[in-house]
């Protein structure tokens, strides 16, 4: 997939693990991020678990605990997500949409693909796993990005999935992102590559965990599961004039228990 970015210094905000409808949803922080995106002409990527969708699914022993942790009915959650992102879609500001494990609950229960329905409504590309995009900006700059929701819940090494799976798929990617674990963090891997003239050059690959919008306090499910509180928010990827990338995980970071 190819996407052309406009502006002197375009930026892309990755929105994942928003959990609209959950009793612990960080509504104020999420609205603050959306305001920032509007004011800074951001492009956004929807990276899964946009809604919480607490429904009973076969084999999930904690299904009913998750239902009790919802403050909105599933239909209301879907409509809220459509309403929230439609203004960005109308302006061509949504790059792509990737499904998450929470939306997948309905697909397991009733074979209904909610991310595809939401993406169809917004008229944006969608994918269940990871979506790769060649971003172009300036006169001749380009970068390959891979955006995913992530599948591994392991928190011992939150970078393993990005290195072994996403970079295994696209080893030349300039950045890879994954959510799911709710971490909002950034690392840079360095390596050498070779240009067309046979000369080595220094190469950077940005590894990004794309955050969350869930409080621990007020969330029955998070409290019962003894989840560690993590900062809420989203990463910002800047596409610089010199053709490089920079990543900011501080500007849209919120610390609320």
C-alpha positions, 0 to 999 in steps of 0.5 A: 500500500502507498500513502502520500503525506502532505505538509512541511513536517507530516506526522502520523499518530498511532491509535491503539487499545482505546477500549471505547465502552470500557468502564476504565476508558480514558475518555478525557485523555483520548479527547485530548489526543484527538484535539492535538491531532486536529490542531496539528493536521495529523494523519492517524492509523487505527491499530486495534482494540478501538472498542472494548466489546465485552461479550461472552465468547466460547472458551473464555472463562472470564467473559462475563467479568469483561461484560460487567466491565463495560459501560456501553453496549456493543452497538453503542461502542461501534457507533461511537467509534464510527462517529469519532473517526469519521471527521478524520476519514472525510479529510483523508487523514486515516492511513489504515485500520488494523483489527485487534483481539477485542474486536475479534471476540465478535468474529469468534462468536458470530463470524462478524468482522467488526474492524472490516465494517468500521473500515468500510464505513470510514472508507479506509484500507483494513487488515486483520494482522499487520498492514505495510505501507510505503509513505512518501513525503517531500520531493523524494523521501519514502519510508516503509512502515508496518502497523499491527495490533500485536498478538503476544501478551508477554511483557517480559520482552515487549520488543521480541514480537516486533523484531521476530515477527514484524521485521521477519515479514518486512526486514527493510521496514523503517518502523514497526508498531504493535499495541496489545500490551498497552506499553507506550515506548520506543526503541531504535535498532541500528544496522548497516546497509548498502547503497546502489554504489556499494557503499555502507551507510548507517540505518535506523529501524524504529520499534514502537509500542503504541500505547493505550487509553485505559485507566486501572482505577474504575476498571473492574476487569483491570483491578481483578486481573491485577494489571500494572498501571501504564501511561496512557497515550499514543506515539507520534511519528514525524517525517522529517525534511531530511528524509529521516524519521523521529518518534515522540512518545512524550507529548501525548503521554498521560499518567493517570492511575 
